[in-house]
Amino acid sequence: MRPCQRSWHEELAEDGALIVSELVANAVRHARRESIRVVVERTAVRTVRVAVADLSQARPEVREAGDGDEDGRGLFLVAAPAADWGTDERRWGKIVWADLEGRG
């Protein structure tokens, strides 16, 4: 019996869930608006983009959290597994996104 191999998109699921969780938490905490949108799309053969759109135009800022800080590490957690990440400004707000690349 061969061991079950995970497909490339299954390998991205855990990192994708972490990134969405962090981006949603940031939108809820900092945008303080009534609406956010989560988008997951395949942008290339082995690339998935996860994104969170909100109605705030305030761009997220990477900051260095101190040893005793309970927060401030979210964007580091987004950047670590991501091949790339960024913010796209819109007239109505912004979209913060991260690209994950499958290896399998």
Disulfide bonds with the S-S distance in Angstrom:
none
